[in-house]
Amino acid sequence: MKLSELDETLRGWLPLAEFEAIDPSANGLQVDRRNPEVNHVAVAVDACLESFRRAAELGADLLFVHHGLFWGKEQTVTGAQYERLRTLFDHDLALYAVHLPLDRHPELGNNAVMMQELGVQELEPFGSFKGYEIGCAGRLREPLRLEQVVERLFGERSEVLSSLPFGPERIETLGVVSGGAPAAVEEAIERGLDLFITGDASHQLYHRALEAGINVVFGGHYATETWGVRAVAARLEAEFGLTTSFIDLPTGL
């Protein structure tokens, strides 16, 4: 598959242009490669030297990430940034990044895939950010206890950052916003949800959640954002027969 065709495919799946006004990430192809052919796509959460090295060791032609190298401001190509780019160039490894469009996507997005994993129905947009609802909310097919939700989503991780069991024992409704969205708990409270899930923890939310009687899970920024890149890899493999690899570099945060 040619890199230009892959770019066109990903832009067809993920509405990159829709988020240009609010997303500082340079969504799309961030670093090109000399060879126009792509047969092996590695995916990872973060664009970093270690993910580049591992992708190169796997023989990948392109690395697809959620957090790219460029965030809306000019950077000099020195120090750590030089080493990152040199590694990409030395191994002719292309870099593709998709940030908010991958959080929000109704099928491939971090939030939607977590909801699929839990068997959530009646999905609705949730988690307002600059006029866009990035996450989603819905109703579980069957009620679950808080520890069951945590096990299904984060069981392979050693532990979540924190769980606040301040709501109903039997969880029926929940909202999720991957990454750093602790403030969205207010919307969850307004909607009367039983559980709110996000990545980053917040000290200020403890007493707010306790007083409101809502369960909260801070799953970790990283752990809530592995879902989208893996979903993209699975679709690329299923539809185009590309070789794909997931590079797991958990930060514990």
LINCORKA-V387392 format. One record per pair of residues at least 12 apart in sequence whose ideal C-beta (glycine too) atoms are under 8 Angstrom apart, sorted by the first residue. I is the first residue (numbers start at 1). GAP is how many residues later the second one is. D is the distance in Angstrom with one decimal. If there is no record, write none. Layout:
BEGIN
i:I gap:GAP d:D
i:I gap:GAP d:D
END
This chain:
BEGIN
i:1 gap:36 d:7.2
i:1 gap:37 d:5.3
i:1 gap:38 d:7.2
i:1 gap:239 d:5.7
i:1 gap:241 d:6.4
i:2 gap:34 d:5.1
i:2 gap:35 d:6.3
i:2 gap:36 d:7.1
i:3 gap:26 d:7.5
i:3 gap:29 d:7.5
i:3 gap:30 d:6.6
i:3 gap:33 d:5.3
i:3 gap:34 d:7.4
i:3 gap:35 d:5.2
i:3 gap:58 d:7.9
i:3 gap:59 d:7.0
i:3 gap:91 d:6.2
i:4 gap:32 d:7.0
i:6 gap:32 d:5.3
i:6 gap:35 d:7.7
i:6 gap:56 d:7.0
i:6 gap:90 d:7.9
i:6 gap:230 d:8.0
i:7 gap:21 d:7.0
i:7 gap:22 d:5.4
i:7 gap:89 d:7.5
i:9 gap:231 d:7.7
i:10 gap:18 d:7.8
i:10 gap:54 d:7.9
i:10 gap:86 d:6.8
i:10 gap:88 d:7.2
i:10 gap:222 d:7.6
i:11 gap:17 d:7.1
i:13 gap:92 d:7.6
i:13 gap:95 d:6.5
i:13 gap:219 d:7.6
i:13 gap:222 d:7.4
i:14 gap:13 d:8.0
i:14 gap:84 d:5.4
i:14 gap:87 d:4.5
i:14 gap:88 d:6.3
i:14 gap:91 d:6.0
i:14 gap:94 d:7.0
i:15 gap:86 d:5.5
i:15 gap:90 d:8.0
i:16 gap:12 d:5.5
i:16 gap:82 d:6.8
i:16 gap:85 d:5.5
i:18 gap:83 d:6.9
i:19 gap:80 d:7.7
i:19 gap:81 d:4.8
i:19 gap:82 d:5.4
i:19 gap:113 d:7.4
i:22 gap:78 d:7.1
i:22 gap:107 d:7.5
i:22 gap:108 d:4.4
i:22 gap:109 d:7.3
i:22 gap:110 d:6.6
i:23 gap:76 d:5.5
i:23 gap:77 d:4.4
i:23 gap:78 d:7.5
i:24 gap:47 d:4.9
i:24 gap:48 d:3.3
i:24 gap:49 d:7.9
i:25 gap:42 d:7.5
i:25 gap:43 d:5.5
i:25 gap:45 d:7.1
i:25 gap:46 d:5.9
i:25 gap:47 d:7.3
i:25 gap:72 d:6.1
i:25 gap:73 d:7.9
i:25 gap:74 d:3.7
i:25 gap:75 d:7.3
i:26 gap:42 d:6.2
i:26 gap:44 d:4.2
i:26 gap:45 d:7.6
i:26 gap:46 d:7.4
i:26 gap:71 d:6.9
i:27 gap:41 d:7.7
i:27 gap:70 d:6.3
i:27 gap:71 d:5.4
i:27 gap:72 d:5.9
i:27 gap:73 d:7.7
i:27 gap:74 d:6.2
i:28 gap:68 d:6.9
i:28 gap:69 d:7.3
i:28 gap:70 d:7.5
i:29 gap:65 d:6.8
i:29 gap:66 d:7.5
i:29 gap:67 d:5.4
i:30 gap:17 d:7.6
i:30 gap:38 d:5.1
i:30 gap:39 d:5.8
i:30 gap:40 d:5.9
i:30 gap:65 d:4.6
i:30 gap:66 d:6.7
i:30 gap:67 d:5.3
i:31 gap:38 d:7.5
i:31 gap:54 d:7.0
i:31 gap:57 d:5.1
i:31 gap:62 d:7.7
i:31 gap:63 d:5.9
i:31 gap:64 d:3.9
i:32 gap:62 d:6.1
i:33 gap:28 d:6.8
i:33 gap:29 d:7.2
i:33 gap:59 d:4.8
i:33 gap:60 d:6.5
i:33 gap:61 d:4.1
i:34 gap:58 d:5.3
i:35 gap:26 d:7.1
i:35 gap:57 d:5.8
i:37 gap:24 d:7.0
i:38 gap:23 d:4.4
i:38 gap:24 d:5.1
i:38 gap:56 d:7.2
i:38 gap:204 d:7.2
i:39 gap:22 d:5.9
i:39 gap:203 d:6.4
i:39 gap:204 d:6.2
i:40 gap:18 d:7.0
i:40 gap:19 d:5.8
i:40 gap:20 d:4.7
i:40 gap:21 d:5.2
i:40 gap:22 d:7.7
i:40 gap:202 d:6.9
i:40 gap:203 d:4.3
i:40 gap:204 d:7.4
i:40 gap:205 d:7.2
i:41 gap:19 d:6.5
i:41 gap:20 d:7.1
i:41 gap:21 d:5.1
i:41 gap:22 d:7.7
i:41 gap:23 d:5.8
i:41 gap:192 d:6.5
i:41 gap:195 d:5.7
i:41 gap:201 d:5.4
i:41 gap:202 d:7.3
i:41 gap:203 d:5.1
i:41 gap:204 d:7.7
i:42 gap:12 d:7.4
i:42 gap:13 d:4.1
i:42 gap:16 d:5.7
i:42 gap:18 d:3.8
i:42 gap:20 d:7.3
i:42 gap:21 d:4.9
i:42 gap:22 d:7.3
i:42 gap:202 d:7.2
i:42 gap:203 d:4.6
i:42 gap:204 d:7.6
i:42 gap:205 d:5.6
i:43 gap:20 d:7.2
i:43 gap:21 d:4.6
i:43 gap:22 d:7.1
i:43 gap:186 d:3.9
i:43 gap:187 d:6.5
i:43 gap:189 d:6.4
i:43 gap:190 d:4.6
i:43 gap:201 d:6.7
i:43 gap:202 d:7.3
i:43 gap:203 d:5.5
i:43 gap:204 d:6.9
i:44 gap:19 d:6.4
i:44 gap:20 d:7.8
i:44 gap:21 d:5.2
i:44 gap:22 d:8.0
i:44 gap:185 d:6.5
i:44 gap:202 d:7.3
i:44 gap:203 d:4.1
i:44 gap:204 d:7.8
i:44 gap:205 d:6.4
i:45 gap:20 d:6.6
i:45 gap:21 d:5.1
i:45 gap:22 d:6.3
i:45 gap:177 d:5.8
i:45 gap:180 d:5.3
i:45 gap:181 d:5.9
i:45 gap:184 d:6.4
i:45 gap:204 d:7.1
i:46 gap:19 d:6.2
i:46 gap:20 d:7.3
i:46 gap:21 d:4.8
i:46 gap:176 d:7.9
i:46 gap:203 d:6.6
i:46 gap:205 d:7.9
i:47 gap:16 d:7.4
i:47 gap:18 d:4.7
i:47 gap:20 d:6.1
i:47 gap:21 d:5.0
i:47 gap:22 d:4.8
i:47 gap:37 d:7.3
i:47 gap:48 d:6.1
i:47 gap:50 d:6.3
i:48 gap:36 d:7.2
i:48 gap:201 d:7.3
i:49 gap:31 d:7.3
i:49 gap:34 d:6.0
i:49 gap:35 d:5.4
i:49 gap:38 d:6.3
i:50 gap:199 d:5.8
i:51 gap:12 d:6.5
i:51 gap:14 d:7.0
i:51 gap:196 d:5.2
i:51 gap:198 d:5.9
i:52 gap:32 d:6.2
i:52 gap:35 d:4.5
i:52 gap:36 d:5.9
i:52 gap:39 d:7.6
i:52 gap:41 d:6.5
i:52 gap:43 d:8.0
i:53 gap:34 d:6.4
i:54 gap:193 d:4.9
i:54 gap:195 d:7.7
i:55 gap:36 d:7.8
i:55 gap:38 d:5.9
i:55 gap:190 d:7.6
i:55 gap:192 d:6.3
i:56 gap:31 d:6.8
i:56 gap:34 d:7.9
i:56 gap:35 d:3.9
i:56 gap:37 d:5.8
i:58 gap:187 d:5.0
i:58 gap:189 d:7.7
i:60 gap:33 d:6.4
i:60 gap:185 d:6.5
i:61 gap:31 d:7.6
i:61 gap:32 d:7.0
i:61 gap:33 d:6.6
i:62 gap:31 d:7.0
i:62 gap:32 d:4.2
i:62 gap:33 d:7.4
i:62 gap:34 d:6.0
i:63 gap:30 d:6.1
i:63 gap:31 d:7.2
i:63 gap:32 d:5.5
i:63 gap:33 d:7.1
i:63 gap:184 d:7.8
i:64 gap:32 d:4.8
i:64 gap:33 d:7.7
i:64 gap:34 d:7.4
i:64 gap:165 d:6.1
i:64 gap:168 d:6.1
i:64 gap:169 d:7.2
i:65 gap:30 d:7.0
i:65 gap:31 d:7.2
i:65 gap:32 d:5.1
i:65 gap:33 d:8.0
i:65 gap:164 d:6.8
i:66 gap:31 d:7.2
i:66 gap:32 d:6.7
i:66 gap:33 d:6.3
i:66 gap:36 d:5.8
i:66 gap:44 d:7.7
i:66 gap:159 d:5.3
i:66 gap:162 d:6.2
i:66 gap:163 d:5.7
i:67 gap:30 d:7.0
i:67 gap:32 d:6.8
i:67 gap:158 d:7.9
i:68 gap:27 d:6.9
i:68 gap:29 d:2.7
i:68 gap:31 d:7.0
i:69 gap:12 d:7.3
i:69 gap:15 d:6.5
i:69 gap:16 d:7.8
i:69 gap:26 d:6.7
i:69 gap:28 d:7.3
i:70 gap:27 d:7.8
i:98 gap:130 d:7.8
i:98 gap:134 d:7.9
i:100 gap:29 d:7.9
i:100 gap:32 d:7.4
i:100 gap:34 d:6.5
i:102 gap:126 d:4.2
i:102 gap:127 d:7.4
i:102 gap:130 d:7.4
i:103 gap:31 d:5.1
i:103 gap:32 d:7.5
i:103 gap:74 d:7.8
i:103 gap:75 d:5.4
i:103 gap:76 d:6.5
i:103 gap:122 d:7.6
i:103 gap:125 d:7.0
i:104 gap:28 d:6.7
i:104 gap:29 d:7.5
i:104 gap:30 d:4.9
i:104 gap:31 d:7.8
i:105 gap:123 d:7.0
i:106 gap:17 d:7.5
i:106 gap:30 d:7.7
i:107 gap:124 d:7.5
i:108 gap:120 d:5.9
i:108 gap:123 d:4.5
i:108 gap:124 d:5.7
i:108 gap:127 d:6.8
i:109 gap:69 d:7.9
i:109 gap:118 d:7.8
i:109 gap:119 d:5.4
i:109 gap:122 d:7.8
i:110 gap:68 d:3.8
i:110 gap:69 d:7.5
i:110 gap:114 d:6.2
i:110 gap:115 d:5.2
i:110 gap:116 d:7.9
i:110 gap:117 d:4.6
i:110 gap:118 d:4.3
i:111 gap:16 d:7.8
i:111 gap:23 d:7.2
i:111 gap:24 d:4.6
i:111 gap:25 d:4.9
i:111 gap:65 d:5.0
i:111 gap:66 d:6.5
i:111 gap:67 d:5.4
i:112 gap:24 d:6.1
i:113 gap:114 d:3.9
i:113 gap:115 d:6.5
i:113 gap:117 d:7.8
i:113 gap:118 d:5.1
i:114 gap:39 d:5.9
i:114 gap:62 d:5.6
i:114 gap:64 d:7.3
i:114 gap:83 d:7.4
i:114 gap:110 d:7.1
i:114 gap:113 d:5.6
i:115 gap:21 d:5.8
i:115 gap:23 d:6.0
i:115 gap:61 d:6.5
i:117 gap:35 d:6.0
i:117 gap:36 d:6.2
i:117 gap:110 d:7.7
i:118 gap:22 d:6.4
i:118 gap:26 d:7.4
i:118 gap:31 d:6.5
i:118 gap:34 d:5.9
i:118 gap:35 d:6.9
i:118 gap:56 d:7.7
i:119 gap:21 d:6.4
i:119 gap:22 d:4.3
i:119 gap:23 d:7.1
i:120 gap:18 d:4.0
i:120 gap:19 d:6.6
i:120 gap:20 d:5.7
i:120 gap:21 d:7.3
i:120 gap:54 d:7.0
i:121 gap:17 d:5.9
i:121 gap:18 d:5.5
i:121 gap:19 d:7.5
i:121 gap:20 d:5.6
i:122 gap:16 d:5.0
i:122 gap:17 d:4.9
i:123 gap:13 d:5.0
i:123 gap:14 d:7.3
i:123 gap:15 d:4.4
i:124 gap:12 d:6.5
i:124 gap:13 d:5.3
i:124 gap:14 d:6.4
i:125 gap:12 d:7.8
i:126 gap:49 d:4.4
i:126 gap:50 d:7.6
i:126 gap:51 d:7.0
i:126 gap:58 d:7.5
i:126 gap:61 d:6.6
i:126 gap:62 d:7.8
i:126 gap:65 d:7.6
i:127 gap:48 d:6.7
i:127 gap:49 d:7.9
i:127 gap:50 d:3.7
i:127 gap:54 d:5.8
i:127 gap:57 d:4.4
i:127 gap:60 d:6.5
i:128 gap:56 d:7.6
i:128 gap:59 d:6.6
i:129 gap:52 d:7.3
i:134 gap:43 d:5.7
i:134 gap:44 d:7.9
i:134 gap:47 d:7.1
i:135 gap:40 d:6.2
i:135 gap:41 d:5.3
i:135 gap:42 d:3.4
i:135 gap:43 d:7.0
i:135 gap:46 d:7.0
i:135 gap:49 d:6.7
i:136 gap:39 d:7.2
i:136 gap:40 d:6.5
i:137 gap:36 d:7.1
i:137 gap:37 d:6.7
i:137 gap:38 d:3.7
i:137 gap:39 d:7.5
i:137 gap:51 d:7.6
i:137 gap:54 d:6.6
i:137 gap:56 d:6.3
i:138 gap:35 d:7.2
i:138 gap:36 d:7.1
i:139 gap:33 d:6.0
i:139 gap:34 d:5.3
i:140 gap:31 d:6.6
i:140 gap:32 d:5.7
i:140 gap:33 d:7.4
i:140 gap:34 d:7.1
i:143 gap:27 d:4.2
i:143 gap:28 d:6.1
i:143 gap:29 d:5.0
i:144 gap:26 d:7.6
i:144 gap:27 d:5.3
i:145 gap:24 d:6.3
i:145 gap:25 d:6.9
i:145 gap:26 d:6.9
i:146 gap:17 d:6.3
i:146 gap:19 d:5.3
i:146 gap:21 d:8.0
i:146 gap:23 d:7.7
i:146 gap:25 d:6.3
i:146 gap:49 d:7.0
i:146 gap:69 d:5.4
i:146 gap:71 d:7.3
i:149 gap:22 d:6.3
i:149 gap:25 d:7.5
i:149 gap:46 d:6.7
i:149 gap:48 d:7.7
i:149 gap:68 d:6.9
i:150 gap:13 d:6.2
i:150 gap:67 d:6.1
i:150 gap:69 d:7.8
i:153 gap:44 d:7.5
i:153 gap:66 d:6.5
i:153 gap:70 d:7.9
i:154 gap:65 d:5.4
i:154 gap:66 d:7.6
i:154 gap:69 d:5.5
i:157 gap:63 d:7.1
i:157 gap:66 d:5.3
i:157 gap:93 d:7.0
i:160 gap:57 d:5.9
i:160 gap:58 d:6.3
i:160 gap:59 d:4.9
i:160 gap:60 d:6.1
i:160 gap:63 d:7.2
i:161 gap:39 d:7.7
i:161 gap:40 d:4.5
i:161 gap:57 d:4.1
i:161 gap:58 d:6.9
i:161 gap:59 d:5.1
i:161 gap:92 d:7.3
i:162 gap:39 d:5.2
i:162 gap:54 d:7.9
i:162 gap:55 d:7.7
i:162 gap:56 d:4.6
i:163 gap:52 d:7.6
i:163 gap:53 d:7.3
i:163 gap:54 d:5.1
i:163 gap:55 d:7.5
i:164 gap:41 d:7.4
i:164 gap:42 d:6.5
i:164 gap:45 d:5.0
i:164 gap:46 d:7.2
i:164 gap:51 d:6.5
i:164 gap:52 d:4.2
i:164 gap:53 d:7.6
i:165 gap:50 d:5.8
i:166 gap:43 d:5.0
i:166 gap:44 d:4.9
i:166 gap:46 d:7.6
i:166 gap:47 d:6.0
i:166 gap:48 d:6.1
i:166 gap:49 d:6.1
i:166 gap:50 d:7.2
i:167 gap:27 d:5.1
i:167 gap:28 d:6.3
i:167 gap:42 d:7.9
i:167 gap:46 d:5.6
i:167 gap:47 d:4.5
i:167 gap:48 d:3.7
i:168 gap:26 d:4.9
i:168 gap:45 d:7.9
i:168 gap:47 d:7.3
i:170 gap:24 d:7.9
i:171 gap:23 d:4.5
i:171 gap:24 d:4.8
i:171 gap:44 d:6.4
i:172 gap:22 d:5.7
i:173 gap:18 d:7.7
i:173 gap:19 d:7.4
i:173 gap:20 d:4.8
i:173 gap:21 d:5.0
i:173 gap:22 d:7.4
i:174 gap:19 d:5.7
i:174 gap:20 d:6.2
i:174 gap:21 d:3.9
i:174 gap:22 d:6.9
i:174 gap:23 d:6.5
i:175 gap:12 d:7.0
i:175 gap:13 d:4.7
i:175 gap:16 d:6.9
i:175 gap:18 d:5.1
i:175 gap:20 d:7.6
i:175 gap:21 d:5.4
i:175 gap:22 d:7.3
i:176 gap:20 d:7.5
i:176 gap:21 d:4.2
i:176 gap:22 d:7.1
i:176 gap:48 d:7.7
i:177 gap:20 d:7.7
i:177 gap:21 d:5.1
i:178 gap:20 d:7.2
i:178 gap:21 d:5.8
i:178 gap:46 d:4.0
i:178 gap:47 d:5.2
i:178 gap:49 d:7.4
i:178 gap:50 d:7.8
i:179 gap:19 d:7.3
i:179 gap:20 d:4.7
i:179 gap:21 d:7.0
i:179 gap:42 d:5.4
i:179 gap:45 d:6.2
i:179 gap:46 d:5.6
i:180 gap:18 d:7.3
i:180 gap:19 d:5.9
i:180 gap:20 d:4.1
i:180 gap:41 d:5.9
i:181 gap:17 d:4.7
i:181 gap:18 d:7.4
i:181 gap:19 d:7.4
i:182 gap:16 d:5.7
i:182 gap:18 d:5.8
i:182 gap:19 d:7.1
i:182 gap:20 d:3.7
i:182 gap:22 d:7.8
i:182 gap:23 d:5.4
i:182 gap:36 d:7.5
i:183 gap:19 d:7.9
i:184 gap:12 d:6.9
i:184 gap:14 d:6.5
i:185 gap:13 d:7.7
i:185 gap:20 d:5.5
i:185 gap:23 d:6.6
i:185 gap:24 d:6.4
i:185 gap:29 d:7.1
i:185 gap:31 d:6.3
i:186 gap:22 d:7.9
i:188 gap:26 d:6.2
i:189 gap:19 d:7.7
i:189 gap:23 d:4.6
i:189 gap:25 d:5.7
i:193 gap:21 d:6.7
i:194 gap:20 d:7.0
i:194 gap:21 d:6.1
i:195 gap:19 d:7.1
i:195 gap:20 d:4.3
i:195 gap:21 d:7.3
i:195 gap:22 d:6.9
i:196 gap:13 d:7.8
i:196 gap:18 d:6.1
i:196 gap:19 d:7.3
i:196 gap:20 d:5.1
i:196 gap:21 d:7.5
i:197 gap:19 d:7.6
i:197 gap:20 d:4.7
i:197 gap:22 d:6.0
i:197 gap:27 d:7.3
i:198 gap:18 d:7.9
i:198 gap:19 d:7.8
i:198 gap:20 d:6.4
i:198 gap:21 d:7.2
i:198 gap:26 d:6.9
i:199 gap:19 d:6.9
i:199 gap:20 d:5.8
i:199 gap:21 d:5.7
i:199 gap:22 d:3.8
i:199 gap:23 d:7.4
i:199 gap:24 d:7.1
i:199 gap:25 d:4.0
i:199 gap:26 d:6.7
i:200 gap:18 d:6.6
i:200 gap:21 d:5.3
i:200 gap:53 d:7.9
i:201 gap:17 d:3.9
i:202 gap:16 d:7.6
i:220 gap:30 d:8.0
i:220 gap:31 d:7.8
i:220 gap:32 d:7.1
i:220 gap:33 d:6.0
i:221 gap:30 d:7.5
i:221 gap:32 d:5.7
i:222 gap:28 d:5.4
i:222 gap:29 d:4.8
i:222 gap:30 d:7.6
i:222 gap:31 d:6.4
i:223 gap:27 d:7.1
i:226 gap:20 d:7.7
i:226 gap:22 d:7.3
i:229 gap:17 d:7.2
i:230 gap:16 d:5.5
i:233 gap:12 d:7.6
i:233 gap:13 d:6.2
END
